[in-house]
C-alpha cells in the first residue's frame, strides 16, 4: 500500500463489517449565542425567533430559540466523527422537532444502529437529541459505510 493511501486510510472510522445493531454513539454541546449567530450567518436564516430577543419574547417560546437544524447538525457530527466516523456517506434523514432549544441548553445527541443492509453497506440509525433528558428532536438516518 502506498504511503499516501495509508495516510488517507487513517482518517476512516468503522468499516461496515465492524458495525452491529444496537451500537450507538453520543455527542453533546452547549448551544451559545455565537453558535446561533454563526448558523444564521452561514444559512441566511435570520428568523427573529432566533436573533431578536424582543420579538422572540412575544412568541410561544417566551424568548429566543436555536435553529432546529443547528441541533440536527449535531447528528451529522456523530456520523462524521464517531459512528461510523470519517468516510461514511450521509444518505437521508427524517426529523421531528419536539421542543425548543435555548441559549445555554446542552443538546445531547445519540445515534443508534437499528438495521444493517450488507448488500448495500447501509446502516439505518435512530437519531435522538435531548436537553436535560427531554427529547427535542428525533428521527431516522440512512448512512452508507465503507467496507474493508
C-alpha positions, -999 to 999 in steps of 0.1 A, spaced: 0 0 0 14 34 -9 22 58 19 -3 83 6 -31 58 6 -21 45 40 -22 80 54 -57 86 39 -69 53 54 -60 67 89 -89 91 86 -116 64 82 -138 53 110 -156 20 114 -159 -3 84 -193 -18 77 -182 -53 89 -174 -38 123 -209 -25 130 -237 -42 149 -273 -35 156 -276 -16 189 -243 1 187 -245 38 195 -225 70 199 -232 103 216 -222 139 211 -231 168 235 -227 205 230 -240 236 249 -256 260 225 -242 295 227 -252 329 213 -222 326 190 -235 293 176 -269 308 168 -254 339 151 -229 318 131 -256 294 120 -278 324 109 -249 339 90 -240 307 72 -275 297 63 -291 331 59 -319 322 84 -323 353 105 -358 345 116 -365 369 146 -373 339 169 -336 331 166 -319 365 166 -343 392 181 -349 388 218 -377 415 219 -397 399 191 -389 363 203 -402 372 238 -437 377 224 -438 342 209 -450 310 225 -413 303 234 -410 334 255 -376 342 241 -350 333 215 -345 297 205 -318 279 185 -325 269 149 -338 233 148 -313 225 121 -285 235 144 -294 207 168 -299 184 138 -264 193 127 -251 177 158 -264 144 144 -240 149 115 -212 153 140 -219 118 154 -219 102 119 -189 121 105 -167 119 136 -178 90 158 -201 63 144 -195 52 117 -170 81 115 -149 96 88 -155 80 54 -192 74 57 -218 90 34 -250 105 49 -278 94 26 -310 106 43 -325 119 75 -361 123 88 -367 148 116 -394 156 141 -388 187 162 -404 181 196 -393 210 218 -373 242 216 -336 246 224 -325 278 241 -292 295 245 -273 277 273 -290 244 268 -268 213 264 -280 192 235 -271 155 237 -274 135 205 -275 97 205 -274 78 172 -281 40 175 -279 14 147 -313 -2 142 -307 -21 110 -279 -32 87 -282 -40 50 -249 -57 40 -256 -59 2 -258 -20 1 -234 -14 30 -262 7 45 -268 13 82 -302 27 95 -300 47 127 -324 60 152 -314 96 160 -325 114 192 -315 148 207 -323 156 243 -320 185 266 -320 176 303 -335 142 294 -363 157 273 -365 148 237 -361 179 215 -356 162 181 -360 126 168 -357 108 135 -340 82 114 -310 83 92 -295 61 64 -257 60 62 -235 43 36 -204 28 53 -172 18 36 -164 -20 35 -130 -34 45 
